[in-house]
Amino acid sequence: MDVLVLIGRVLFSALFLSSAVGHLTQSDAMAQYAQFKGIPAAKLSVLGSGVLLLLGGLSVLLGVWADLGALLLVIFLLPTAFLMHNFWKETDPQAKQTEMISFNKDVALAGAALMLFAFFAYVGGDLGLTITGPLFSL
């Protein structure tokens, strides 16, 4: 089971780590889009969200307070879904569908991250192949 959880952590974290690289290396272009979406302090928001993605992704991947890392990902995903993928404001049908897909993806990933948080916090130190145990206990 430990190996399966590790494979799951690798697959789950890959999305967030690659997004973190994009946020931190292409922050100007991303800040323009965030500004278009009405995000205040767009450049700072892009860099801050990149740090959240990096810390959360690495934490889950490496098993260093993976429960906290999963919560960091939830903190990124839910506001992103509502602020960046507000499909209910779109009038173009194709743009609306694209934003709805991204919104649903972010909400579903937030749900998965919340389950990971509960999993790590409940199982505690019994879960192998992690560097540290959880920070929280359920």
C-alpha positions, -999 to +999 in steps of 0.1 A: +000+000+000+028+024+008+041+022-028+006+029-042+002+060-020+037+072-031+027+067-068-005+086-061+014+114-044+038+117-074+010+118-099-010+143-079+019+166-072+032+167-107+003+190-118+009+215-090+047+215-093+045+222-131+020+249-124+043+264-098+071+266-123+048+284-147+037+309-121+072+316-110+089+318-145+060+333-165+047+357-139+044+387-161+021+370-187+001+353-159-002+386-141-017+402-172-044+375-173-050+378-136-054+416-140-078+410-168-098+388-144-099+416-118-074+401-094-059+429-072-021+431-070-020+406-099+018+401-101+021+396-063-010+372-064+006+352-092+039+349-073+022+341-040+001+314-057+032+300-073+048+297-038+016+280-025+017+255-054+054+248-049+052+244-011+020+223-013+032+202-041+066+195-026+051+188+008+027+162-006+053+147-030+081+143-003+058+135+026+070+164+047+039+175+067+019+162+037-013+171+055-003+207+056+008+206+020-027+193+010-043+222+029-021+246+011-033+232-022-069+236-011-062+272-002-049+278-037-076+258-056-109+271-041-102+308-046-087+301-080-119+283-091-141+312-081-119+341-091-102+329-122-128+305-137-161+324-130-179+308-159-212+324-148-199+357-161-191+345-196-214+352-225-195+334-252-206+297-251-171+283-259-154+305-232-182+296-208-176+259-213-139+263-210-142+282-178-168+257-164-144+228-171-115+246-153-138+256-124-150+220-120-114+207-123-102+230-095-132+222-072-126+184-078-089+188-071-096+207-039-119+179-028-091+154-035-066+175-016-090+177+013-093+139+013-055+137+013-054+161+042-078+139+062-060+107+051-026+119+063-039+135+095-059+104+104-034+077+095-005+097+111+029+081+113+016+047+102+018+058+066+052+048+053+074+064+026+072+099+041+099+120+055+078+133+085+046+125+101+016+148+098+013+182+115-023+177+124-041+148+140-077+137+134 
